[in-house]
């Protein structure tokens, strides 16, 4: 028997430290090749750390939330054969986003394929969350709960930060209907508390939001837009081309309007390095699309939006959003934006004050569409109205420029034919 040591890999981009976010194994677990051992968090993305070998976990090198130096010992695994105690065979694997080759064993020694030990299912009482509270869980766990008819908000999560795991669903299911919410007195006094460590993606989000609000001089500008004609065009295009080209939402039209508007306002599509006191204006429009995932807010990037059609933009937004929600978005897909678009769809409210995605100098916030009476040429008519609530860095963007930029977007969206005129 020997020991295979896996070190914290060099993720690249000059990163010297990486945060250990989640362990997927514990001491004593049997693991197999390619099984995910842990998730680590860089400044830009979550990275899975797979096992290059079969064996038994004998020690863990850190606790979730701990910031570890690249090259420090992450995990030690007991393996058949001499093992590997000099360096991890994993670094090159993470850089190439592919599993590392398994450690070579003596050809005369039979290979024993160990399976992970089954975890015992421990029954547990349901928890009570608010109706709008969204518990942490992976997409696979959410589908499992949906298929089993289980309300995820009633399940006690035993994973990191209270994450609901598959075994938690099994434990809840074994409890039977007697533990459903109907047996809970809604007027019972409750004094329980839950402490959730701010680690992983949540920590990165907190740091970035705090940094943005402390460093940038935010100001917001809100304008209402009549999107009646735009929505009619969207519906028409979906009826005509939806079956072959895919369905269009409002977002591709907004991206197109932003692409056209920044041509006249290049100071909006820019990055500001406040340490070097340098503004970089870009001709390429790389639109970050804020996306909510189970681990928090992520901003995948639609690259070169200026060169994309409506359907190409729509397809890329969908692909990136799915990758982000599944935790599969790469570092490149989560970096490099020049301007950000944020929308909560039907939950968008009337007005918002979005926080800048530094080092960008503008973020366009989309509020929900509502029907309301408007006066047009002396007549009261029902129109579809939507607010844009956008924020800018006042160190770089003057108030008049921001207002004119949003008015340019408004004009393009209210006269949607102009989106396609060059």
N, C-alpha and C positions, 0 to 999 in steps of 0.2 A: 504493500500500500504506500501511496505517496500523497503529497499535497500540491494541488494546483492553485496558485495564488493569482487572483485577478486584480489588477491595479486600476485606479481611476484613469480612464483613457484620456488621451489628448483629443479633445473635440475639434480643435483647430481654431483659426481666427485669433490666435494669440491669447486664448483663454488660459489662465493659470489656475483658476479655482472653479469648482463646479458644486452646485448644491445637490445633496442627496435628497430626493423628494419622497420616494416610496420604496419600501422593500416588498417584494412579492414572495419572498421565502423567509424562513427562520432557521436557526441552528437546529440541526437534526433532520431537516427535510432532505429527501432524495430528489435530485434534479437530473434532467436529461439534456442532451445537447440541443441548443437553440431555445431552451426555455428561458423566458424573461426573468431575470433575477431582481432587477431594480430599475427605477426610473431616476434619471438625474436631470437637473434643470440648468440650462445655460441662460444667458441674458435674452435669448431669442426663442428657444424651443425646448421641449421635453424630448429626451433621448432614452430609448430602451437599451438596457445592458443585458444581452443574452449570454447564456452559458456556452462556452466552447467545448465542454466536456460532460460526461456522465459522472455522477458521484454524490457525495453526501456533504451538506453544508456543515462546516465545523466552527466557523467564526465569521462575524460580520464586522466590517471596519468602521461603521458609523451609525448614527441615529438619523431618522428623517428630520430634515431641517438643518442638518449640519453642513457647513461649507467645507469641502475637502479639496486639498491640493491635487492637481494632476500628478499622477505617479504614485500617490499614496495607496495603501492596500485597501481595496474595496471589500473583498470577500475571499475566504479560503475554502476550498472544496477538497475533500478526501477522495482520491481516485485510485483505480487499479494501476499498477505500474509505478514508475519513479516520480511522476508528477512534474511540476514545473515551479521552481522556486526562484527563478532569476527575473523573469519579466512576464507580463501578461501578454497572451497572444491575441488580445482583444483590440488594441489601439487601432491597428489598421482596419479592423472590421468596422468600427464605428465611423471612421472617416469615409469608408466606402459604402456605408449604410447596408452592409451585408453581413451575415453570420460569419464568425471566425472559424477556421478549420479546427476540427477536434484534435486534441492532443493524441500523438501517435503512441500506440501501445505495442509491446513486444508481440510480433506475429505468432509466437508460440503460445502466448497467453490468451485464453478465450476471453472474448469481450462479453461482459455481463451488462445488459441494458436494464438499468434500474428505472422504475416508474416512480413518480412522485407519490409519497404516501397520502392516502385519502385522509382528509381532515374530518374529525368527528363533528357531527351536527349537534349543536347545543340549542335547545328550545329557549325562546326568549319572548318576553311580553312585548306587545306593540308599543311604539312610541306615539306621541301626539304632536304633530306639527301643524302649523297654520295651513290653511287650504292653498295659499299661494307660495308656500315654501317648497323649494326644489331641492331634494336631498342629493348629495353627491353619489353618482353611480355611472358606470360605463354604459355606452349604447347597448352592448350585449345584455347587461343586467336589466336595463330598462325594457328591452324586448322580452326577456324572460319573464319579468313581472307582468307585462301586458298580456302575454300568452297565458299566464297562469291566473289572470284575473286578480292580481294583488295590487293594492294601492301602495305605491312605493313610499309615500310619506308616512305610512304606518309601520315601516320596517326599521328596526334598530340596526344601524350600520356598525360593523366591527372593524372596518378597514381604517387606514390612515385618515385623520380628520373627519371620522364618522362616515366614510364611504361605504355604501351598501354593496356587499359582495354576493356572489351566487349562493354561497353557503348560508348567508343571512336570509335569503329568500326561502331556502329549503327549511331553515329553522322556523321561520314564520309560518310557512305552509303546514308544517307538522303540528302546529298549535291548534289548527282547526278554526272554525267560525266563531268559537266562544270568545276569541281574543280580538274580534273585529271592533271597529270604532263604535258600533251600536251599543257595546257593553260598557262604554266609558261615559261616566256622568259628565256632561259638558260644563256643569257648574261647580265641579270639584276644585278646591283650591290646589294650586300647583306651585311648588317652590324649588323644583329641580333646576339645576344650572348645567350648562355644557360649555366646556372650555375647548376651543378649537385652535391649535397652533397655526400661526400664519407662516406657512412654509410653501415651497414649490412655486407654482404659477401664481398663487394668491400673493405671496411675498413679492414676486417680481412686479405684479400689477400695482401693488401698494407703493412700491418704491418708485415706479415710473410715474404714477399719478402725483405722488408727493413732489417728485423732482420737477415735473412739468408745471405744477401750480406755484412752486417756489421760484423757478427760474424765468418762466415766461410771463409777460405782461398780458394776461388774457383780457379780451373784450369780446362780447357776443353781439350778434346782429340777427334780428328775426324779421322775416318777410313772409307774407302769405302769398300763395300762388294758386291760380285757378288751373287745375289739372283736368278739367272736364274733357277738353279736346284731346289731350294726351292719353287719357284713359280710354277714350273711344278708339283712338288709333291702336293702342295696345291690344284691346279686345279684338279689333278687326284683324290685326296681324296674327294673333293667336288662332283665330278661327280659320284663317287662310293657310298659315304655315306651321301651326303648332304641332301637327301630327308628324311633320317631316323635319322641322328645324328645332323643335322644342318650344316650350312656353316662355313668354317674356313677362318679367315682373317690371316694376317701375324702376328698379336700380339701373339696368343697362341704359335707359334713357337719361337718367341723372348723370351717369358716368360720361355719356356722350356730350351732354350739356357742359359738364366741367371741362372736358377736353377742349371744346370750342372756346369757352370763356377765358381760359388761362392764356390763350394766344394773345389776347389784348391786355391781360394782366399777369405778365410773367413773374412779378414779385410775389404772386400767390402760390405758384408751383415752385417752391424753393425750400432750401434747408438753411438753418442758421446755426453756425458754430459760434456760440457765444464766448468760448474760451479764446479762439483764434480771431474773434471779431470779423467773421467772414460769412457773407451770404452767397450761396451757390444757387443760381437760377438754372433750371433744367428744361430742356425742350422735350425730353421724354416724360410722359405722364404715367407714373406708376401709382395706381390708386389702391390704397389700403382700404379694405372693407372690414370694419369691425364686426366680429363674429363671436357670439356667446357659445361657450363650450362647457362641459361638465367641470373642467378645472379652472374656468374663468374666461375673461375676455382675451381674445386673440385677434390679430390683425393680419390675415393673409393678404398678399399683394397681387393685384391684377397688373401684370407688367405690360408696358407699351399699350395702354388703353387707346392711345391716339391712332393706333394701327388696326384696331379691332372693329368689326361690325357689331350690331346689336346682339346678334345670336352668338357670336364668338365671345363677347363680353359676358352674356348671360351664362353660357356654358362654363366659362372659367370661374365666374363667381360661385356657381353651384359646386364645381369640382373642389375649389379651395375651401369652401365652407364645410363640405363633407369631410375633407381631409383634416381640417382643424378640429371639428367636433369629435372625430374618431381618434384624435391625438396622433395623426399620421403626417401632418404638415411638416415639411423639411425646414431647415434653418433658412435656406434661400427663399422659400415661399413665405416666410414670416418677416422678411427684412427688405429694406430698400425702397419703401414707399416714399412718394414725394408729396402726397396730399391724401387725406383720409375721408372716407364716407362712412357715416354711422347711422343706423336705422334700427328701430325696435318694432317696425311694422305696425300692426294693429295696436301694440302697446306703446306706441311712440308719444302719446300725450299731445298736449297743445304746444308747449314750449319746453325746451331743454337748454342746458348750457354745457355742451360737450367740452371735455378737456383735451388740449392739444396732444398730439402724438409726436413729441420731440424727436428729432430736431426740425420737424415740419413746422410751418407757420400758419396753417389753416386746416380746419376740420369742418366738414359740411354735415350738419345733423338734420335728419329727415323725421318729421312728425307725422302722425297718422292723417289719413284722408277722411274728411267728414263732409257730409252734405249739409248745406245751409243756404238760407235765402240771401241773394245778393241783388243789388240794384244795377241793372245794365240798361242804358239808354232809357231811363225813366220807368223801366218795368222790373217788377220783383220776380226773379227766376231762381230756381234751385240749381246750384252749381256744386261741383266737387272741389273742395278747397283743402290746401295742405300748407303747413308752415315749414320753412327751412330755418332751423335754429343753428347758426354757425358761429364758430369761435376763431379768433385770429390772434397772432402774436403782435401786440402793438409796438414792440421794439422794431419790427420790420415792416408791418403793414399799417398804413394810415387808415383812419376811419372812413374817409371818402372812398378810397380804393376798395375797401372791403364792401361798402354799400354798392358801389358801381358793379363790382364783380357779381354780387348776388342778384342785382337787377338784370345783369346780362343773362344769368342762368334763368331767371324768371321769364324774360322775354323769349328765350329759346323753348322753354317748356310750355308756355302758354300759346305759342305758335309752333307746334311740333314739326311742321314741314321745314322750318328753318334749321332743324337739326341735321338735315341732309343736303343743305346747300353749301357749296364751297365758294 
